[in-house]
Amino acid sequence: MEAAINRYRVMAIIVGVMLLMVVFVGMPIRYIGGNGTPSAIISPIHGALYIVYLAIAFDLYQKASWPLKQMVLMVTAGLIPFLAFFIERKIVTRARAELAARGAAGTAEGEKPAPNQA
């Protein structure tokens, strides 16, 4: 699950930065400056990366066996500027805590901790 957490973290940061570029670079240049080129380049890139982010978020959601509310929160994070960074921290902290608890539970029962799997 650690690999899924790391993939989610990287994509959340990338999608968050791209969303900020759309909102604070592309849109002002388009609507204030009258030049739609930057927005026409940045927006589709953000959209494509957001689709990848959704797939990675879904993968983490499934591996962690979280309630649907958690997935909705992750999906929303890529749509609202700055929210991706806060949600990413919350999700990664929670996922790592659950991963550590699973490892501790396995060792407490006399089992070997499971190796990190993708």
Rosetta constraint file for C-alpha pairs under 8 A:
AtomPair CA 1 CA 5 HARMONIC 6.30 0.50
AtomPair CA 1 CA 60 HARMONIC 7.43 0.50
AtomPair CA 1 CA 63 HARMONIC 6.61 0.50
AtomPair CA 1 CA 64 HARMONIC 7.64 0.50
AtomPair CA 1 CA 99 HARMONIC 7.31 0.50
AtomPair CA 1 CA 116 HARMONIC 6.43 0.50
AtomPair CA 1 CA 117 HARMONIC 5.93 0.50
AtomPair CA 1 CA 118 HARMONIC 6.11 0.50
AtomPair CA 2 CA 6 HARMONIC 6.23 0.50
AtomPair CA 2 CA 96 HARMONIC 7.54 0.50
AtomPair CA 2 CA 99 HARMONIC 7.81 0.50
AtomPair CA 2 CA 116 HARMONIC 6.15 0.50
AtomPair CA 2 CA 117 HARMONIC 7.08 0.50
AtomPair CA 2 CA 118 HARMONIC 7.14 0.50
AtomPair CA 3 CA 7 HARMONIC 6.14 0.50
AtomPair CA 3 CA 116 HARMONIC 7.36 0.50
AtomPair CA 3 CA 117 HARMONIC 6.70 0.50
AtomPair CA 3 CA 118 HARMONIC 4.92 0.50
AtomPair CA 4 CA 8 HARMONIC 6.09 0.50
AtomPair CA 4 CA 56 HARMONIC 7.28 0.50
AtomPair CA 4 CA 59 HARMONIC 6.93 0.50
AtomPair CA 4 CA 60 HARMONIC 5.49 0.50
AtomPair CA 4 CA 118 HARMONIC 6.21 0.50
AtomPair CA 5 CA 9 HARMONIC 6.11 0.50
AtomPair CA 5 CA 60 HARMONIC 6.53 0.50
AtomPair CA 5 CA 92 HARMONIC 6.32 0.50
AtomPair CA 5 CA 95 HARMONIC 7.04 0.50
AtomPair CA 5 CA 96 HARMONIC 7.76 0.50
AtomPair CA 6 CA 10 HARMONIC 6.24 0.50
AtomPair CA 7 CA 11 HARMONIC 6.22 0.50
AtomPair CA 7 CA 56 HARMONIC 6.75 0.50
AtomPair CA 8 CA 12 HARMONIC 5.93 0.50
AtomPair CA 8 CA 53 HARMONIC 7.13 0.50
AtomPair CA 8 CA 56 HARMONIC 5.76 0.50
AtomPair CA 8 CA 57 HARMONIC 5.90 0.50
AtomPair CA 8 CA 60 HARMONIC 7.15 0.50
AtomPair CA 8 CA 88 HARMONIC 7.94 0.50
AtomPair CA 9 CA 13 HARMONIC 6.34 0.50
AtomPair CA 9 CA 88 HARMONIC 6.23 0.50
AtomPair CA 9 CA 92 HARMONIC 6.97 0.50
AtomPair CA 10 CA 14 HARMONIC 6.26 0.50
AtomPair CA 11 CA 15 HARMONIC 5.92 0.50
AtomPair CA 11 CA 49 HARMONIC 7.79 0.50
AtomPair CA 11 CA 52 HARMONIC 7.79 0.50
AtomPair CA 11 CA 53 HARMONIC 5.55 0.50
AtomPair CA 11 CA 56 HARMONIC 7.76 0.50
AtomPair CA 12 CA 16 HARMONIC 5.93 0.50
AtomPair CA 12 CA 53 HARMONIC 6.72 0.50
AtomPair CA 12 CA 78 HARMONIC 7.18 0.50
AtomPair CA 12 CA 84 HARMONIC 6.02 0.50
AtomPair CA 12 CA 85 HARMONIC 7.14 0.50
AtomPair CA 12 CA 88 HARMONIC 6.20 0.50
AtomPair CA 13 CA 17 HARMONIC 6.14 0.50
AtomPair CA 13 CA 84 HARMONIC 6.93 0.50
AtomPair CA 13 CA 85 HARMONIC 6.45 0.50
AtomPair CA 13 CA 88 HARMONIC 7.62 0.50
AtomPair CA 14 CA 18 HARMONIC 6.16 0.50
AtomPair CA 14 CA 49 HARMONIC 7.95 0.50
AtomPair CA 15 CA 19 HARMONIC 6.04 0.50
AtomPair CA 15 CA 46 HARMONIC 6.45 0.50
AtomPair CA 15 CA 49 HARMONIC 6.34 0.50
AtomPair CA 15 CA 50 HARMONIC 6.10 0.50
AtomPair CA 15 CA 53 HARMONIC 7.25 0.50
AtomPair CA 15 CA 78 HARMONIC 6.22 0.50
AtomPair CA 15 CA 84 HARMONIC 7.63 0.50
AtomPair CA 16 CA 20 HARMONIC 6.32 0.50
AtomPair CA 16 CA 77 HARMONIC 7.99 0.50
AtomPair CA 16 CA 78 HARMONIC 6.19 0.50
AtomPair CA 16 CA 81 HARMONIC 6.82 0.50
AtomPair CA 16 CA 82 HARMONIC 6.60 0.50
AtomPair CA 16 CA 83 HARMONIC 7.69 0.50
AtomPair CA 16 CA 84 HARMONIC 5.25 0.50
AtomPair CA 16 CA 85 HARMONIC 6.63 0.50
AtomPair CA 17 CA 21 HARMONIC 6.27 0.50
AtomPair CA 18 CA 22 HARMONIC 6.24 0.50
AtomPair CA 18 CA 42 HARMONIC 7.35 0.50
AtomPair CA 18 CA 45 HARMONIC 7.88 0.50
AtomPair CA 18 CA 46 HARMONIC 5.50 0.50
AtomPair CA 19 CA 23 HARMONIC 6.20 0.50
AtomPair CA 19 CA 46 HARMONIC 6.45 0.50
AtomPair CA 19 CA 78 HARMONIC 7.41 0.50
AtomPair CA 19 CA 79 HARMONIC 7.42 0.50
AtomPair CA 19 CA 80 HARMONIC 7.84 0.50
AtomPair CA 19 CA 81 HARMONIC 6.18 0.50
AtomPair CA 20 CA 24 HARMONIC 5.69 0.50
AtomPair CA 20 CA 25 HARMONIC 7.59 0.50
AtomPair CA 20 CA 81 HARMONIC 5.92 0.50
AtomPair CA 20 CA 82 HARMONIC 7.39 0.50
AtomPair CA 21 CA 25 HARMONIC 5.03 0.50
AtomPair CA 21 CA 26 HARMONIC 6.32 0.50
AtomPair CA 21 CA 42 HARMONIC 7.23 0.50
AtomPair CA 22 CA 26 HARMONIC 4.69 0.50
AtomPair CA 22 CA 27 HARMONIC 6.06 0.50
AtomPair CA 22 CA 39 HARMONIC 6.49 0.50
AtomPair CA 22 CA 42 HARMONIC 6.08 0.50
AtomPair CA 22 CA 43 HARMONIC 5.97 0.50
AtomPair CA 22 CA 46 HARMONIC 7.74 0.50
AtomPair CA 23 CA 27 HARMONIC 5.46 0.50
AtomPair CA 23 CA 28 HARMONIC 7.36 0.50
AtomPair CA 23 CA 81 HARMONIC 7.63 0.50
AtomPair CA 24 CA 28 HARMONIC 6.30 0.50
AtomPair CA 25 CA 29 HARMONIC 6.20 0.50
AtomPair CA 25 CA 38 HARMONIC 7.69 0.50
AtomPair CA 25 CA 39 HARMONIC 7.72 0.50
AtomPair CA 26 CA 30 HARMONIC 6.13 0.50
AtomPair CA 26 CA 36 HARMONIC 7.54 0.50
AtomPair CA 26 CA 38 HARMONIC 5.21 0.50
AtomPair CA 26 CA 39 HARMONIC 4.07 0.50
AtomPair CA 26 CA 40 HARMONIC 7.85 0.50
AtomPair CA 26 CA 42 HARMONIC 6.74 0.50
AtomPair CA 26 CA 43 HARMONIC 7.69 0.50
AtomPair CA 27 CA 31 HARMONIC 5.95 0.50
AtomPair CA 27 CA 32 HARMONIC 7.95 0.50
AtomPair CA 27 CA 39 HARMONIC 6.09 0.50
AtomPair CA 28 CA 32 HARMONIC 5.20 0.50
AtomPair CA 28 CA 33 HARMONIC 6.73 0.50
AtomPair CA 29 CA 33 HARMONIC 4.57 0.50
AtomPair CA 29 CA 34 HARMONIC 6.34 0.50
AtomPair CA 29 CA 35 HARMONIC 5.78 0.50
AtomPair CA 29 CA 36 HARMONIC 6.90 0.50
AtomPair CA 29 CA 38 HARMONIC 7.29 0.50
AtomPair CA 29 CA 39 HARMONIC 7.61 0.50
AtomPair CA 30 CA 34 HARMONIC 4.89 0.50
AtomPair CA 30 CA 35 HARMONIC 4.67 0.50
AtomPair CA 30 CA 36 HARMONIC 4.43 0.50
AtomPair CA 30 CA 37 HARMONIC 7.50 0.50
AtomPair CA 30 CA 38 HARMONIC 7.51 0.50
AtomPair CA 30 CA 39 HARMONIC 6.51 0.50
AtomPair CA 31 CA 35 HARMONIC 7.49 0.50
AtomPair CA 31 CA 36 HARMONIC 7.83 0.50
AtomPair CA 36 CA 40 HARMONIC 6.00 0.50
AtomPair CA 37 CA 41 HARMONIC 6.31 0.50
AtomPair CA 38 CA 42 HARMONIC 6.00 0.50
AtomPair CA 39 CA 43 HARMONIC 5.58 0.50
AtomPair CA 40 CA 44 HARMONIC 6.89 0.50
AtomPair CA 41 CA 45 HARMONIC 6.76 0.50
AtomPair CA 42 CA 46 HARMONIC 6.22 0.50
AtomPair CA 43 CA 47 HARMONIC 6.16 0.50
AtomPair CA 44 CA 48 HARMONIC 6.12 0.50
AtomPair CA 45 CA 49 HARMONIC 6.14 0.50
AtomPair CA 46 CA 50 HARMONIC 5.92 0.50
AtomPair CA 47 CA 51 HARMONIC 6.46 0.50
AtomPair CA 48 CA 52 HARMONIC 6.64 0.50
AtomPair CA 49 CA 53 HARMONIC 6.07 0.50
AtomPair CA 50 CA 54 HARMONIC 6.13 0.50
AtomPair CA 50 CA 78 HARMONIC 6.78 0.50
AtomPair CA 51 CA 55 HARMONIC 6.49 0.50
AtomPair CA 52 CA 56 HARMONIC 6.31 0.50
AtomPair CA 53 CA 57 HARMONIC 5.94 0.50
AtomPair CA 54 CA 58 HARMONIC 6.02 0.50
AtomPair CA 54 CA 75 HARMONIC 6.59 0.50
AtomPair CA 55 CA 59 HARMONIC 6.23 0.50
AtomPair CA 56 CA 60 HARMONIC 6.37 0.50
AtomPair CA 57 CA 61 HARMONIC 6.06 0.50
AtomPair CA 57 CA 71 HARMONIC 7.33 0.50
AtomPair CA 57 CA 74 HARMONIC 6.69 0.50
AtomPair CA 57 CA 75 HARMONIC 7.64 0.50
AtomPair CA 58 CA 62 HARMONIC 6.12 0.50
AtomPair CA 58 CA 71 HARMONIC 7.01 0.50
AtomPair CA 59 CA 63 HARMONIC 6.24 0.50
AtomPair CA 60 CA 64 HARMONIC 5.98 0.50
AtomPair CA 61 CA 65 HARMONIC 5.98 0.50
AtomPair CA 61 CA 66 HARMONIC 5.76 0.50
AtomPair CA 61 CA 70 HARMONIC 7.52 0.50
AtomPair CA 61 CA 71 HARMONIC 6.26 0.50
AtomPair CA 62 CA 66 HARMONIC 6.99 0.50
AtomPair CA 64 CA 95 HARMONIC 7.00 0.50
AtomPair CA 64 CA 98 HARMONIC 7.93 0.50
AtomPair CA 66 CA 70 HARMONIC 6.31 0.50
AtomPair CA 66 CA 71 HARMONIC 7.67 0.50
AtomPair CA 67 CA 71 HARMONIC 7.25 0.50
AtomPair CA 68 CA 72 HARMONIC 6.33 0.50
AtomPair CA 69 CA 73 HARMONIC 6.26 0.50
AtomPair CA 70 CA 74 HARMONIC 6.35 0.50
AtomPair CA 71 CA 75 HARMONIC 6.15 0.50
AtomPair CA 72 CA 76 HARMONIC 6.12 0.50
AtomPair CA 73 CA 77 HARMONIC 6.26 0.50
AtomPair CA 73 CA 87 HARMONIC 7.55 0.50
AtomPair CA 74 CA 78 HARMONIC 7.27 0.50
AtomPair CA 74 CA 84 HARMONIC 7.96 0.50
AtomPair CA 74 CA 87 HARMONIC 6.91 0.50
AtomPair CA 74 CA 88 HARMONIC 7.91 0.50
AtomPair CA 75 CA 79 HARMONIC 7.43 0.50
AtomPair CA 76 CA 80 HARMONIC 6.70 0.50
AtomPair CA 77 CA 81 HARMONIC 7.94 0.50
AtomPair CA 77 CA 83 HARMONIC 5.17 0.50
AtomPair CA 77 CA 84 HARMONIC 4.36 0.50
AtomPair CA 77 CA 85 HARMONIC 7.97 0.50
AtomPair CA 77 CA 87 HARMONIC 6.32 0.50
AtomPair CA 78 CA 83 HARMONIC 7.35 0.50
AtomPair CA 78 CA 84 HARMONIC 5.57 0.50
AtomPair CA 79 CA 84 HARMONIC 7.99 0.50
AtomPair CA 80 CA 84 HARMONIC 7.23 0.50
AtomPair CA 82 CA 86 HARMONIC 7.14 0.50
AtomPair CA 83 CA 87 HARMONIC 6.07 0.50
AtomPair CA 84 CA 88 HARMONIC 5.77 0.50
AtomPair CA 85 CA 89 HARMONIC 6.41 0.50
AtomPair CA 86 CA 90 HARMONIC 6.41 0.50
AtomPair CA 87 CA 91 HARMONIC 5.96 0.50
AtomPair CA 88 CA 92 HARMONIC 5.97 0.50
AtomPair CA 89 CA 93 HARMONIC 6.02 0.50
AtomPair CA 90 CA 94 HARMONIC 6.16 0.50
AtomPair CA 91 CA 95 HARMONIC 5.98 0.50
AtomPair CA 92 CA 96 HARMONIC 6.01 0.50
AtomPair CA 93 CA 97 HARMONIC 6.12 0.50
AtomPair CA 94 CA 98 HARMONIC 6.19 0.50
AtomPair CA 95 CA 99 HARMONIC 6.07 0.50
AtomPair CA 96 CA 100 HARMONIC 6.08 0.50
AtomPair CA 97 CA 101 HARMONIC 6.14 0.50
AtomPair CA 98 CA 102 HARMONIC 6.13 0.50
AtomPair CA 99 CA 103 HARMONIC 6.28 0.50
AtomPair CA 100 CA 104 HARMONIC 6.07 0.50
AtomPair CA 101 CA 105 HARMONIC 6.00 0.50
AtomPair CA 102 CA 106 HARMONIC 6.17 0.50
AtomPair CA 103 CA 107 HARMONIC 6.24 0.50
AtomPair CA 103 CA 113 HARMONIC 5.41 0.50
AtomPair CA 103 CA 114 HARMONIC 7.05 0.50
AtomPair CA 104 CA 108 HARMONIC 5.98 0.50
AtomPair CA 104 CA 113 HARMONIC 7.75 0.50
AtomPair CA 105 CA 109 HARMONIC 6.38 0.50
AtomPair CA 106 CA 110 HARMONIC 6.68 0.50
AtomPair CA 106 CA 111 HARMONIC 5.25 0.50
AtomPair CA 106 CA 112 HARMONIC 6.68 0.50
AtomPair CA 106 CA 113 HARMONIC 5.99 0.50
AtomPair CA 107 CA 111 HARMONIC 5.03 0.50
AtomPair CA 107 CA 112 HARMONIC 5.84 0.50
AtomPair CA 107 CA 113 HARMONIC 5.98 0.50
